[in-house]
Amino acid sequence: MEHWGLVTYRETALLYDNEESSTANKQRVALVIAHEFAHMWFGNLVTMKWWNDLWLNEGFARYIENKGINAVFPEWKMLDQFIVTRLHEVLTLDATLGSHPIIQTVESPAEITEIFDTITYGKGGSLIRMLEDFIGAENFQKAVTNYLNEYKFKNAVTEDFLNEIEKLGLDLDVKTIMNTWTVQMGFPVVTVEQVSTTKYRLTQKRFFSNPKDYESEYSDSPYNYTWSIPITFKTSSSDNVQRAWFLYNQDSLEIDLDGSVDWIKFNFDQTGLYRVNYPDALWQSLANELIENPETFSVGDRASILNDAFSLADATQLSYDIAFDLMKYLAKEEDYVPWSVAVSKLTSLKNSLMFTETYINYKQYASDLIEPIFKKVGWTVGTDHLENRLRQAVLSAACSLGVESCLEEAAVSFKAWLAAPTTRPHPDVRETVYYYGMQTIGDEETWDAMWQLYIAESDANEKSKLMYGLSAVQVPWILNDFVTLAWSEDNVRGQDYFTCLQYIAANPVGRPIVWDYVREQWPQLVARFGINERTLGNLIPAITARFDTQVKLEDMQFFFAKYPEAGAGAAARTRALETVKNNIEWLANNKEPIDAWLEKYLA
């Protein structure tokens, strides 16, 4: 917490031990420290006038934390990582009806608490990243410096910040541009039409992940859900980033090139808060270039191509055939950021298809895709930060997707550790060993042994890893006991309680156990933590995120009707319902096309 003169942290966000902390732990410590120090300027030196402008604190701190670390550890490439750690989660939430504008009316303590969320932090930070790009880094630094000097020891609103940009005399109506992004929720998908060999026509519409959401009318936006979009693009004939403005009151934008090109890629480095959809032929040209020479595109562009393609396919705006075909290039990919997108989608599809007849074929495909990179990164940890991040992501995904050699190695290492607990696996592979070792061979005896090690452990990072591993056991009654044991502060600290329940609920065996427990114990949970504790409210969408049936949706609606007072969890309940509706629609729309593609793949 960013108290001026006394910054406070929980242990896992401050303490780093080379013997116990992973590369991910190290990066998190750096991020949290940088975030809280950024608040010395954004929040403390200049404070927003009221909570509806909270993004001036948290959005700036979210973006500046990455710039600060990038200055100290440029080899971590935090500005590339921002795309997958911050932007992509924003695009996921903001494509649903469970989102909200960056600037919104705040009138109660509960509303104050619940706006400390992905939109305020992540979308706020992503919008600042986009702003810096389209006005230029030098202009951005001048405007921010002038803003901090003008309002130091004072309160400010969004317009005050935008006034400082306007004073620079740029040839842009920055206020109107920014208003289209701050006062309405959501974001656009830009659709590209190839008019001729040298001309492209762009149109925009609001992007929804659930196709059914397009069936309703929305009149709650002063801009009718159109945006002023900073268009950027590169082509096969030029490595320069070219720019154009697609304003909110334009029906379309035409891009004229000097000559024909083999490919064109819009939204360089996914700096803009929008998705891009191309005609099939243009998607194919991108796929061909990726397969031929992936490094033609930046790390950010490779990540954004995959992210856009699968998000559009999920929303039935693109064929899954194209999205899967794009994954072929991964045979040549060795960077963490694009692989982060890939493993996230592979595990997400596994969770969505797990209880369908498509799952067997999908598991074969996913294993085939990830096994080469799994063998390449191996279990031996090096010193390169991003290579270590890649290893963590790939090992976890390979075991999750059922790669036999991954599960076998996890089980062997897990047994060896239990036999000699003082000799622990390397911190970078420890969570994978603990979790998938327990998942593979866990029984009452091994769980009890690990539980005793957890209780005796004093290091907060290690305790968290052990808690994660304990949640992987596949025996229902043990998980039920774990839920009961977690209630005691002697076993699980209150600040870790919701994380513990979420770990258990992420296990398909544990999900119904936690869901039943939370519904039955809701009054006790409210009495202990308070209805205005946002982490209590956020527990619901975390537990229900993989529900995908009408029966489960009705279960949730009944629970919310039984306990209508949501406090700081009102928005979380809306998000939870929208996610489950989307899951139901996703299965109805996409299971058969995916099944058909997999049949062809395995033929």
VOSE-250313 format. One line per 10 residues: number of its first residue (from 0); their letters; for each residue x, y, z of C-alpha. Coordinates in Angstrom, 3 decimals. Each point is the difference from the previous one (the first is absolute). Example, Ala and Ser with C-alpha at 12.3 -4.5 7.8 and 13.67 -1.06 7.14 Angstrom:
2
0 = as = 12.300:-4.500:7.800  1.370:3.440:-0.660
//
This chain:
603
0 = mehwglvtyr = 0.000:0.000:0.000  1.385:3.341:-1.144  -0.088:2.026:3.226  2.219:3.032:-0.489  3.118:-0.702:2.026  -1.051:-3.488:1.099  -0.683:-2.402:-2.860  -1.370:-3.293:1.319  0.049:-3.430:-1.659  -1.029:-3.553:0.615
10 = etallydnee = 3.019:-2.273:0.247  -0.343:-1.658:-3.405  -0.037:3.427:-1.677  3.187:1.233:1.662  2.313:-2.803:1.101  2.199:-1.805:-2.526  2.164:-2.987:0.899  2.119:-1.475:-2.765  -0.387:-3.480:1.507  -3.781:0.126:0.411
20 = sstankqrva = -1.325:2.550:-2.512  -0.660:-0.730:-3.654  0.630:2.275:-2.957  -3.711:0.832:0.059  0.247:0.861:3.707  2.937:2.304:-0.745  -1.917:1.756:-2.756  -3.056:0.429:2.213  2.078:1.554:2.790  1.479:2.453:-2.519
30 = lviahefahm = -3.450:0.839:-1.393  -1.624:0.624:3.371  2.877:2.149:1.270  0.046:1.996:-3.259  -3.804:0.365:0.113  -0.047:1.345:3.551  2.906:2.341:-0.694  -1.792:1.289:-3.120  -2.814:1.023:2.341  2.357:2.491:1.644
40 = wfgnlvtmkw = -0.750:2.147:-3.063  -3.298:-1.428:-1.249  -2.244:-0.053:3.070  2.087:1.682:2.655  1.602:3.063:-1.614  -3.102:0.422:-2.176  -3.226:-1.628:1.196  -3.200:-0.477:-1.976  -2.828:2.292:1.110  -2.496:-2.839:0.406
50 = wndlwlnegf = -0.088:-3.762:-0.454  -1.515:0.150:-3.503  3.473:1.100:-1.179  1.833:-2.777:1.871  1.647:-1.011:-3.271  2.229:3.096:0.274  1.585:-1.763:2.979  -0.169:-3.663:-0.887  0.190:0.110:-3.785  3.139:2.116:0.103
60 = aryienkgin = 1.571:-2.158:2.715  -0.807:-3.150:-1.985  1.735:1.268:-3.126  2.866:1.885:1.643  0.943:-3.057:2.107  0.930:-1.760:-3.248  1.975:2.961:-1.338  1.910:0.220:3.270  0.982:-3.661:-0.007  0.810:0.198:-3.697
70 = avfpewkmld = 2.529:2.728:0.799  1.693:-2.157:2.662  -0.361:-3.436:-1.610  -0.382:0.586:-3.763  0.702:-3.692:-0.633  -3.343:-0.847:1.642  -1.801:1.846:-2.842  -2.792:1.137:2.291  -1.615:2.155:-2.682  -0.427:-3.132:-2.131
80 = qfivtrlhev = -1.223:-1.955:3.022  -2.584:2.730:0.672  -1.890:-1.236:-3.059  -0.634:-3.465:1.452  -0.078:0.793:3.717  -2.226:3.096:-0.122  -1.494:0.824:-3.402  -1.370:-3.440:-0.825  -1.906:-0.386:3.268  -1.529:3.437:-0.650
90 = ltldatlgsh = -1.123:-1.012:-3.489  -1.575:-3.161:1.435  -2.072:1.798:2.644  -0.796:3.086:-2.063  -1.546:-2.138:-2.749  -2.855:-0.936:2.353  -3.007:1.756:1.481  1.639:-0.442:3.400  2.411:2.867:-0.682  -0.330:3.713:0.781
100 = piiqtvespa = 1.471:3.311:-1.236  3.364:1.136:1.336  -1.731:3.104:1.387  -3.238:-0.799:1.784  -2.198:1.456:2.707  0.972:-1.128:3.486  -2.456:0.685:2.814  0.526:-2.521:2.797  2.782:-1.737:1.961  -0.864:-3.266:-1.763
110 = eiteifdtit = 0.389:1.636:-3.411  3.314:1.529:1.061  1.307:-3.415:0.982  -1.114:-1.867:-3.096  1.504:2.402:-2.561  3.489:-1.130:1.035  -0.188:-2.448:-2.874  1.370:-1.081:-3.369  -1.599:2.924:-1.831  1.285:2.739:2.308
120 = ygkggslirm = 3.493:-1.485:0.194  0.491:-1.940:-3.220  -2.114:1.922:-2.490  1.157:3.251:1.574  3.630:-1.074:-0.456  -0.650:-1.270:-3.534  -1.637:3.290:-0.970  3.012:1.938:1.306  2.273:-2.313:-2.015  -2.070:0.746:-3.120
130 = ledfigaenf = 0.020:3.737:0.745  3.789:0.063:0.343  0.291:-1.755:-3.342  -2.220:2.342:-1.993  1.257:3.319:1.448  3.619:-1.193:0.178  2.179:-0.848:2.981  1.553:3.480:0.267  -3.354:1.778:-0.050  -1.384:-2.508:2.487
140 = qkavtnylne = 2.844:0.646:2.431  -0.419:3.777:-0.309  -3.756:-0.195:0.592  0.342:-2.303:3.002  2.750:2.151:1.519  -2.081:3.154:-0.465  -3.056:-1.736:1.481  1.925:-1.093:3.099  1.501:3.460:0.472  -3.288:1.799:-0.548
150 = ykfknavted = -2.015:-2.137:2.428  2.579:-1.024:2.601  -1.525:-0.093:3.485  -3.405:0.482:-1.650  -2.874:-2.010:-1.404  -0.568:-0.544:-3.724  -2.563:-1.404:-2.414  0.493:-1.651:-3.382  -0.604:3.269:-1.844  2.891:1.623:1.903
160 = flneieklgl = 2.400:-2.598:-1.364  -1.369:0.332:-3.529  0.338:3.804:0.212  3.738:-0.411:0.504  0.190:-2.009:-3.230  -2.016:2.623:-1.881  2.391:2.720:1.187  2.727:-1.695:-2.060  -1.773:1.210:-3.152  -0.228:-3.373:-1.713
170 = dldvktimnt = -2.092:-0.308:-3.128  -2.435:-2.328:1.771  -3.291:0.372:1.859  1.369:-2.066:2.868  -2.969:0.613:2.314  -2.550:-1.379:-2.425  2.272:-2.894:-0.946  0.518:-0.967:3.633  -3.650:0.490:0.937  -1.000:-2.703:-2.470
180 = wtvqmgfpvv = 2.149:-2.386:2.064  -0.744:1.175:3.552  -3.757:0.681:0.139  -1.253:-3.126:-1.782  0.886:-3.577:0.752  1.186:-2.538:-2.528  2.244:0.364:-3.035  -0.270:-0.469:-3.778  0.925:-2.689:-2.440  1.373:1.559:-3.182
190 = tveqvsttky = -0.988:-2.011:-3.074  2.300:0.213:-3.012  -1.359:-0.280:-3.533  2.412:-0.229:-2.933  -1.494:2.231:-2.691  2.862:-0.406:-2.482  3.633:-1.099:-0.002  0.967:3.335:1.586  -3.146:1.180:1.809  -1.555:-1.167:3.280
200 = rltqkrffsn = -3.233:1.171:1.602  -0.346:-0.114:3.795  -3.258:-0.041:1.929  -0.623:-0.272:3.719  -2.567:-1.457:2.366  -0.077:-0.833:3.688  1.588:-3.374:0.706  -1.990:-2.539:2.018  1.356:-3.412:0.932  -3.572:-1.319:0.243
210 = pkdyeseysd = -1.751:0.271:-3.406  -3.393:0.211:1.728  0.959:3.368:1.486  -0.298:1.525:-3.478  -3.743:-0.708:0.070  -0.723:2.758:2.533  -0.167:3.773:-0.447  2.395:2.184:2.005  -0.786:3.677:0.472  2.165:0.766:3.032
220 = spynytwsip = 2.969:1.467:-1.891  0.387:3.621:-1.168  2.126:-1.304:-2.883  -2.342:-2.857:-0.970  2.811:-2.465:0.693  2.357:1.317:-2.628  3.564:1.044:0.735  2.707:2.292:-1.325  2.593:-2.626:-0.832  3.729:0.577:-0.555
230 = itfktsssdn = 0.604:-2.340:-2.924  3.536:-1.312:-0.409  1.269:-2.511:-2.520  3.036:-1.582:-1.622  0.278:-1.718:-3.360  2.338:-2.403:-1.731  1.456:2.914:-1.990  0.848:2.269:2.934  1.195:-0.532:3.550  -1.188:3.481:0.996
240 = vqrawflynq = -3.111:0.339:2.150  -2.576:1.922:-2.039  -2.849:1.883:1.667  -3.511:1.283:-0.659  -2.988:1.127:2.074  -3.346:-1.764:-0.158  -2.256:2.468:1.823  -3.150:-0.973:1.861  -2.244:1.977:-2.410  1.425:-1.583:-3.163
250 = dsleidldgs = -1.852:-2.911:-1.603  3.221:-1.439:-1.421  3.653:0.729:-0.661  1.877:-0.724:-3.204  3.686:-0.919:0.002  1.817:0.529:-3.306  3.425:-1.577:-0.519  2.560:0.950:-2.614  0.072:-3.542:-1.361  -1.246:-3.512:0.610
260 = vdwikfnfdq = 1.392:-1.908:3.003  0.257:-3.639:1.047  -1.478:0.725:3.420  -1.281:2.839:2.182  -0.187:-0.082:3.815  -2.092:2.576:1.845  0.354:1.134:3.638  3.774:-0.210:0.367  1.002:-1.662:3.293  -3.695:0.024:0.973
270 = tglyrvnypd = 0.511:3.542:1.293  -3.587:0.914:-0.852  -2.936:-1.170:2.094  -1.688:-1.799:-2.870  -0.068:-3.291:-1.842  0.550:-0.424:-3.733  -1.808:-2.411:-2.303  1.157:-0.626:-3.559  -1.431:-1.810:-3.020  1.068:-3.658:-0.062
280 = alwqslanel = 2.597:0.688:-2.715  1.728:2.658:2.109  -0.032:-2.270:3.061  1.613:-2.664:-2.162  2.700:2.408:-1.150  0.854:0.728:3.652  0.053:-3.726:0.762  2.293:-0.684:-2.953  2.471:2.680:1.078  -0.067:-1.229:3.616
290 = ienpetfsvg = 0.833:-3.520:-1.128  2.679:1.168:-2.426  1.683:2.569:2.262  -1.618:0.705:3.387  2.468:2.771:0.842  -1.379:2.108:-2.830  -2.496:1.017:2.667  0.849:1.421:3.406  -0.589:-2.080:3.124  -3.044:2.163:0.740
300 = drasilndaf = -1.409:-0.461:-3.494  0.417:-3.773:0.149  -1.842:-0.046:3.322  -2.745:2.290:-1.277  -0.604:-2.033:-3.174  -0.664:-3.113:2.089  -2.049:1.870:2.591  -2.188:1.735:-2.580  -0.526:-3.139:-2.057  -1.177:-2.200:2.863
310 = sladatqlsy = -2.105:2.732:1.582  -1.730:0.603:-3.329  -0.471:-3.742:-0.495  -1.493:-0.316:3.497  -2.461:2.745:-0.957  -0.858:-1.765:-3.315  1.440:2.919:-1.998  2.790:-2.163:-1.435  0.281:-3.653:-0.953  1.795:-2.151:2.564
320 = diafdlmkyl = 1.783:-1.590:-2.981  1.940:3.252:-0.473  0.763:0.375:3.712  1.344:-3.558:0.256  1.983:0.385:-3.226  1.760:3.039:1.482  1.262:-2.188:2.855  2.132:-2.012:-2.449  2.677:2.680:0.087  0.646:-0.748:3.695
330 = akeedyvpws = 2.404:-2.731:-1.119  2.450:2.880:-0.565  -1.033:2.154:2.977  2.311:0.276:3.012  -1.092:3.261:1.671  -1.955:0.109:3.233  -2.598:2.620:-0.963  -1.543:-1.784:-3.042  0.222:-3.348:1.774  -1.807:1.552:2.959
340 = vavskltslk = -2.950:0.672:-2.310  0.195:-3.504:-1.459  0.145:-1.925:3.281  -2.764:2.154:1.450  -2.251:-0.882:-2.940  0.981:-3.672:-0.008  -0.870:-0.385:3.697  -3.156:2.076:-0.408  -1.209:-2.261:-2.816  0.847:-3.048:2.114
350 = nslmftetyi = -2.215:1.319:2.803  -2.833:0.802:-2.418  0.082:-3.387:-1.734  0.877:-2.223:2.971  -3.474:-1.468:0.455  -0.791:-0.453:-3.686  0.725:-2.812:-2.444  2.327:2.420:-1.850  2.474:-0.039:2.870  1.931:-3.147:-0.988
360 = nykqyasdli = 0.848:1.355:-3.452  0.760:3.417:1.407  2.367:-1.434:2.597  1.950:-1.744:-2.769  0.249:3.208:-2.040  1.044:2.133:2.972  2.612:-2.537:1.097  1.441:-0.156:-3.513  0.250:3.792:-0.106  1.648:0.563:3.367
370 = epifkkvgwt = 2.255:-3.050:0.236  2.853:1.395:-2.176  0.360:3.210:2.035  -0.408:-2.042:3.211  2.957:-2.179:-1.003  2.006:3.042:-1.011  -0.384:1.985:3.254  0.334:-3.069:2.240  0.117:0.016:3.800  3.462:1.501:0.473
380 = vgtdhlenrl = -0.281:3.641:1.027  2.431:2.572:-1.373  0.647:3.674:0.711  -1.873:1.678:-2.870  -3.129:1.664:1.424  -2.319:-0.387:-2.989  1.234:-3.507:-0.749  -0.885:-0.905:3.579  -3.453:1.579:-0.387  -0.449:-2.040:-3.181
390 = rqavlsaacs = 1.057:-3.189:1.793  -2.479:0.569:2.828  -2.847:0.617:-2.447  0.825:-2.943:-2.259  0.567:-2.566:2.773  -3.237:0.916:1.718  -1.943:-0.123:-3.274  1.589:-3.279:-1.141  -0.944:-1.721:3.257  -3.460:1.572:-0.059
400 = lgvescleea = -0.540:-1.249:-3.564  0.985:-3.527:1.016  3.423:-0.370:-1.622  1.026:-3.327:1.549  3.719:0.729:0.301  -0.781:3.256:1.797  -2.312:-1.686:2.500  2.481:-2.834:0.542  2.857:2.394:0.748  -2.204:2.026:2.343
410 = avsfkawlaa = -0.963:-3.180:1.864  3.605:-1.210:0.286  1.198:3.369:1.299  -2.966:0.194:2.374  0.799:-3.421:1.505  3.653:0.903:0.384  -0.890:3.238:1.767  -2.427:-1.692:2.412  2.711:-2.523:0.853  2.460:2.826:0.757
420 = pttrphpdvr = -2.023:3.198:0.582  3.025:2.178:0.699  1.174:-0.583:-3.582  -2.566:1.966:-1.952  -0.428:0.297:-3.759  1.257:3.225:-1.553  -2.431:2.871:0.769  -0.799:0.428:-3.704  -1.302:-3.562:-0.357  -1.186:-0.465:3.573
430 = etvyyygmqt = -3.655:0.917:-0.529  -0.218:-2.331:-2.993  1.560:-2.872:1.971  -2.181:0.603:3.056  -3.247:0.345:-1.960  0.336:-2.658:-2.670  1.840:-2.377:2.308  -2.928:0.175:2.396  -2.486:-0.242:-2.868  1.726:-3.097:-1.392
440 = igdeetwdam = 0.789:-2.056:3.100  -1.683:1.848:2.863  -1.825:-2.042:2.644  -0.798:0.405:3.689  3.542:-0.822:1.109  1.770:2.364:-2.398  -2.536:2.770:0.640  0.428:-0.263:3.765  3.785:0.106:-0.371  -0.203:3.114:-2.156
450 = wqlyiaesda = -2.519:1.582:2.380  2.409:-0.369:2.908  2.745:1.640:-2.056  -2.414:2.815:-0.840  -0.932:0.568:3.651  3.654:0.057:1.068  1.140:2.328:-2.799  0.776:3.616:0.961  0.964:1.445:-3.399  -3.099:1.608:-1.545
460 = neksklmygl = 0.978:-0.731:-3.621  0.698:-3.655:0.733  -3.212:-0.292:2.003  -1.940:1.282:-2.988  1.626:-2.586:-2.290  -0.843:-2.789:2.446  -3.602:1.201:0.260  -0.259:-0.104:-3.783  1.343:-3.546:-0.082  -2.388:-1.191:2.713
470 = savqvpwiln = -2.957:1.166:-2.108  0.870:-2.422:-2.833  -0.903:-3.270:1.713  -2.694:-1.917:-1.893  -1.729:-1.500:3.087  -3.266:1.855:0.725  -0.179:-0.606:3.744  3.566:1.279:0.472  -0.866:3.194:-1.850  -3.119:0.326:2.106
480 = dfvtlawsed = 2.151:-0.268:3.145  2.405:2.582:-1.455  -2.871:2.468:-0.416  -0.969:-0.552:3.640  3.579:0.279:1.271  0.549:3.237:-1.934  -2.600:1.822:2.111  2.312:0.069:3.000  2.421:2.919:0.160  2.489:-2.434:1.544
490 = nvrgqdyftc = 0.091:-1.865:-3.324  -0.600:2.670:-2.649  0.412:3.699:0.636  -3.042:2.122:-0.758  1.865:1.847:-2.764  0.640:-3.366:-1.728  -3.408:-1.578:0.613  -1.668:0.952:-3.269  3.094:-0.997:-1.969  -0.161:-3.407:1.655
500 = lqyiaanpvg = -3.656:-0.490:-0.933  0.722:1.116:-3.568  2.858:-2.506:-0.278  -2.331:-2.805:1.086  -2.788:1.199:-2.311  2.404:0.006:-2.972  0.270:-3.768:0.469  -3.012:-1.570:-1.796  -0.408:-2.392:2.933  -0.012:2.871:2.462
510 = rpivwdyvre = -2.224:2.429:-1.897  -3.391:-1.392:1.098  1.317:-0.414:3.551  0.971:3.673:0.266  -3.171:1.195:-1.759  -2.205:-1.948:2.421  2.045:1.163:2.979  -0.171:3.691:-0.931  -3.754:-0.118:-0.563  -0.606:-1.814:3.276
520 = qwpqlvarfg = 2.392:2.163:2.030  -0.732:3.363:-1.619  -1.367:1.645:3.193  3.097:-1.124:1.903  2.300:1.299:-2.744  -1.751:3.383:0.038  0.178:0.124:3.808  3.745:-0.687:-0.037  1.134:2.122:-2.937  -2.785:2.546:-0.533
530 = inertlgnli = -2.311:0.519:-2.968  2.178:2.899:-1.202  3.138:-2.152:-0.259  0.580:-0.113:-3.763  2.101:-3.162:0.185  -3.070:-1.769:1.392  -2.053:1.262:-2.921  2.699:-1.000:-2.477  -0.048:-3.540:1.373  -3.264:-0.703:-1.851
540 = paitarfdtq = 1.226:0.624:-3.590  3.196:-1.904:0.839  -1.926:-3.112:1.092  -2.578:0.101:-2.792  2.282:1.015:-2.886  -0.200:-3.463:-1.624  -3.716:-0.651:0.466  -1.558:-0.592:-3.411  -3.540:-1.324:0.465  -3.416:1.566:0.461
550 = vkledmqfff = -0.405:-1.937:3.249  3.117:1.625:1.471  -1.150:3.409:-1.185  -3.317:-0.485:1.749  1.849:-1.176:3.138  1.849:3.313:0.037  -3.143:2.040:-0.600  -1.758:-1.800:2.847  2.941:0.641:2.331  0.087:3.706:-0.883
560 = akypeagaga = -3.762:0.245:0.523  0.319:-1.675:3.413  2.738:2.448:1.030  -0.825:3.169:-1.964  2.296:2.305:1.968  3.245:-0.138:-1.949  1.879:2.986:1.443  3.320:0.391:-1.784  -0.716:-3.218:-1.911  -2.849:1.316:-2.163
570 = aartraletv = 2.144:0.495:-3.102  1.717:-3.338:0.648  -3.372:-1.762:-0.072  -0.814:1.621:-3.334  3.388:-1.091:-1.381  -0.577:-3.535:1.249  -3.396:-0.292:-1.686  1.303:1.444:-3.271  2.927:-2.432:0.003  -2.242:-3.021:0.432
580 = knniewlann = -2.422:1.212:-2.690  2.991:0.416:-2.281  1.265:-3.507:0.839  -3.385:-1.509:-0.863  -0.107:1.865:-3.293  3.623:-0.886:-0.769  -0.660:-3.727:0.257  -3.120:0.260:-2.131  1.818:1.934:-2.720  3.502:-1.439:-0.024
590 = kepidawlek = 0.094:-3.619:1.106  -1.016:-1.396:-3.395  2.378:2.145:-2.125  2.887:-0.853:2.325  -0.947:-3.665:-0.111  -0.049:0.077:-3.811  3.440:1.656:-0.170  1.466:-2.510:2.447  -1.390:-2.911:-2.024  1.809:1.339:-3.061
600 = yla = 3.167:0.587:2.016  0.068:-3.589:1.292  -1.029:-1.606:-3.291
//
